[in-house]
Amino acid sequence: MLPNKYSFFLKTLCLLLVGSLLASCFWTHKKNLENLKRCKFIIKQIFLKTEQGGGLIPKITLIPIVSIENPNEEDVEIYKFQLKSSLLTKKEGEISLGNIINEENRIVPKFSNLEIPLIIRSENNNGFEADLMSVVFALMSASLRGEKAEVKIQGTISIHSPIGSIEYPISETQTIDLLKK
């Protein structure tokens, strides 16, 4: 057994090391989130996937292909997330898009672009949601006019750290460019 003086010293040293490790991890993730906010997001394509549900109307899943442009001098990590989202429009107000899901972490290298598929699932378990056609029409109309879409997102992202997965709350409004063809 170590004398009390050495035991206290070792405990204090361990506590300082663990504290500095945690502070470093949180600082790194905070910096990544700040860099992520400077990235530019463009919806390149939207695919519709249908699955036969319990009723006559199939369940519809939207799969947008989003291009992420990283203007930062560092790589940016796109975390795994599940976010509730809604489209903000002038005419209809807030239209629910459903849950936007990214199923895996990805890295966007500095000064480059990366296209990732996301999944948008309706919050309605029966599949078809009446607002879905309004959303598609509003996005297509805005794209043809060369406008941007304003999307409100809320939920959590999963950040991996040495102490395990940390759920980080998000609540923001993001402007997204729409590709005009």
C-alpha positions as CSV (number, residue, x, y, z in Angstrom):
1,M,0.0,0.0,0.0
2,L,1.3,3.5,-0.9
3,P,1.6,6.2,1.7
4,N,-1.2,8.7,1.8
5,K,0.9,11.4,0.2
6,Y,1.6,9.3,-2.9
7,S,-2.0,7.9,-3.1
8,F,-3.4,11.5,-3.0
9,F,-0.9,12.6,-5.7
10,L,-1.8,9.6,-8.0
11,K,-5.5,10.2,-7.6
12,T,-5.1,13.9,-8.3
13,L,-2.9,13.2,-11.4
14,C,-5.4,10.7,-12.7
15,L,-8.3,13.1,-12.2
16,L,-6.4,15.9,-14.0
17,L,-5.6,13.6,-17.0
18,V,-9.2,12.4,-17.3
19,G,-10.4,16.0,-17.0
20,S,-8.1,17.2,-19.7
21,L,-9.0,14.3,-22.0
22,L,-12.7,15.1,-21.7
23,A,-12.2,18.8,-22.2
24,S,-10.1,18.1,-25.3
25,C,-12.8,15.8,-26.7
26,F,-15.6,18.3,-26.1
27,W,-13.5,21.1,-27.6
28,T,-12.8,19.0,-30.7
29,H,-16.5,18.2,-31.2
30,K,-17.5,21.9,-30.5
31,K,-15.1,23.1,-33.2
32,N,-16.4,20.4,-35.6
33,L,-19.9,21.6,-35.1
34,E,-18.8,25.3,-35.7
35,N,-17.1,24.1,-38.9
36,L,-20.2,22.2,-39.9
37,K,-22.3,25.3,-39.7
38,R,-20.0,27.0,-42.3
39,C,-20.6,24.1,-44.7
40,K,-23.0,24.7,-47.7
41,F,-25.7,22.1,-48.2
42,I,-27.3,21.6,-51.6
43,I,-30.1,19.1,-52.4
44,K,-29.0,17.5,-55.7
45,Q,-31.7,14.9,-56.2
46,I,-34.7,13.4,-54.4
47,F,-35.7,9.8,-54.9
48,L,-39.0,8.3,-53.8
49,K,-39.0,4.8,-52.4
50,T,-42.3,3.0,-51.8
51,E,-42.8,0.1,-49.5
52,Q,-46.1,-1.8,-49.2
53,G,-47.6,-0.9,-45.9
54,G,-50.6,-2.3,-44.1
55,G,-53.2,-0.4,-46.1
56,L,-53.9,0.3,-49.8
57,I,-51.5,3.3,-49.9
58,P,-47.8,2.4,-49.9
59,K,-45.4,3.9,-47.4
60,I,-43.3,6.5,-49.0
61,T,-39.7,7.3,-48.0
62,L,-37.9,10.3,-49.5
63,I,-34.2,9.8,-50.2
64,P,-32.5,13.2,-50.9
65,I,-28.9,13.2,-52.1
66,V,-27.3,16.2,-50.4
67,S,-24.0,17.7,-51.5
68,I,-22.0,19.1,-48.7
69,E,-19.3,21.7,-49.5
70,N,-16.7,22.1,-46.9
71,P,-15.0,25.5,-47.1
72,N,-13.0,25.0,-43.9
73,E,-9.3,24.4,-43.5
74,E,-10.1,21.2,-41.6
75,D,-12.0,18.0,-42.3
76,V,-15.6,18.0,-41.0
77,E,-17.3,15.0,-39.5
78,I,-21.0,14.4,-40.3
79,Y,-22.4,12.6,-37.3
80,K,-25.0,9.9,-37.1
81,F,-28.3,11.6,-36.4
82,Q,-32.1,11.4,-36.4
83,L,-33.8,14.8,-36.6
84,K,-37.4,16.0,-36.9
85,S,-37.6,18.4,-39.7
86,S,-40.1,20.8,-41.2
87,L,-40.1,23.0,-44.3
88,L,-40.8,26.7,-43.6
89,T,-42.9,28.3,-46.3
90,K,-44.4,31.7,-46.8
91,K,-47.8,30.4,-47.9
92,E,-48.4,27.2,-45.8
93,G,-46.2,28.1,-42.9
94,E,-44.4,25.1,-41.3
95,I,-44.9,21.7,-43.1
96,S,-43.6,18.6,-41.4
97,L,-41.1,16.7,-43.5
98,G,-40.7,13.8,-41.0
99,N,-37.6,12.4,-39.6
100,I,-34.3,13.0,-41.4
101,I,-31.9,10.1,-40.7
102,N,-28.1,9.7,-41.4
103,E,-27.2,6.2,-40.5
104,E,-23.4,6.5,-40.4
105,N,-20.6,8.9,-39.6
106,R,-18.9,10.4,-42.6
107,I,-15.9,12.7,-43.2
108,V,-16.0,15.7,-45.6
109,P,-12.4,16.5,-46.5
110,K,-11.3,20.1,-46.2
111,F,-12.0,22.3,-49.3
112,S,-14.0,19.5,-51.0
113,N,-17.5,18.2,-51.6
114,L,-19.2,15.0,-50.5
115,E,-22.6,13.7,-51.6
116,I,-24.5,11.7,-49.0
117,P,-27.9,10.0,-49.2
118,L,-30.2,10.8,-46.3
119,I,-33.5,9.2,-45.4
120,I,-36.7,11.1,-44.7
121,R,-39.4,9.0,-43.1
122,S,-42.9,10.2,-42.4
123,E,-43.9,10.4,-38.8
124,N,-47.1,8.8,-39.8
125,N,-46.7,5.0,-39.4
126,N,-49.4,4.4,-42.0
127,G,-47.1,5.7,-44.7
128,F,-48.7,8.4,-46.8
129,E,-48.9,11.8,-45.1
130,A,-51.2,14.5,-46.7
131,D,-48.4,17.1,-46.3
132,L,-45.9,15.0,-48.4
133,M,-47.3,16.3,-51.7
134,S,-47.3,19.9,-50.4
135,V,-43.6,19.5,-49.5
136,V,-42.6,18.0,-52.9
137,F,-44.6,20.8,-54.7
138,A,-43.1,23.5,-52.5
139,L,-39.5,22.2,-53.1
140,M,-40.0,21.9,-56.8
141,S,-41.6,25.4,-57.1
142,A,-38.8,27.0,-55.1
143,S,-36.2,25.2,-57.2
144,L,-37.8,26.4,-60.5
145,R,-37.8,30.0,-59.1
146,G,-34.1,29.7,-58.1
147,E,-35.0,30.2,-54.4
148,K,-33.6,28.5,-51.4
149,A,-35.5,26.2,-49.0
150,E,-35.7,27.0,-45.3
151,V,-35.7,23.9,-43.1
152,K,-36.2,23.7,-39.4
153,I,-34.4,20.8,-37.7
154,Q,-34.7,19.5,-34.1
155,G,-33.4,16.4,-32.5
156,T,-30.1,14.9,-31.4
157,I,-26.8,13.8,-33.0
158,S,-24.7,11.0,-31.7
159,I,-21.1,12.0,-31.0
160,H,-18.6,9.2,-30.2
161,S,-16.2,10.0,-27.4
162,P,-13.8,8.0,-25.2
163,I,-16.5,7.8,-22.5
164,G,-19.1,6.4,-25.0
165,S,-21.8,7.9,-27.2
166,I,-23.0,11.4,-26.2
167,E,-26.4,12.7,-27.4
168,Y,-26.1,16.4,-28.4
169,P,-29.3,18.3,-28.8
170,I,-29.9,20.4,-32.0
171,S,-32.5,23.0,-32.8
172,E,-31.8,25.2,-35.8
173,T,-33.2,26.7,-39.0
174,Q,-31.0,26.0,-42.0
175,T,-31.2,27.5,-45.5
176,I,-30.6,24.9,-48.2
177,D,-29.8,25.6,-51.9
178,L,-31.9,23.7,-54.4
179,L,-30.3,22.6,-57.6
180,K,-32.1,24.2,-60.6
181,K,-32.2,22.1,-63.8
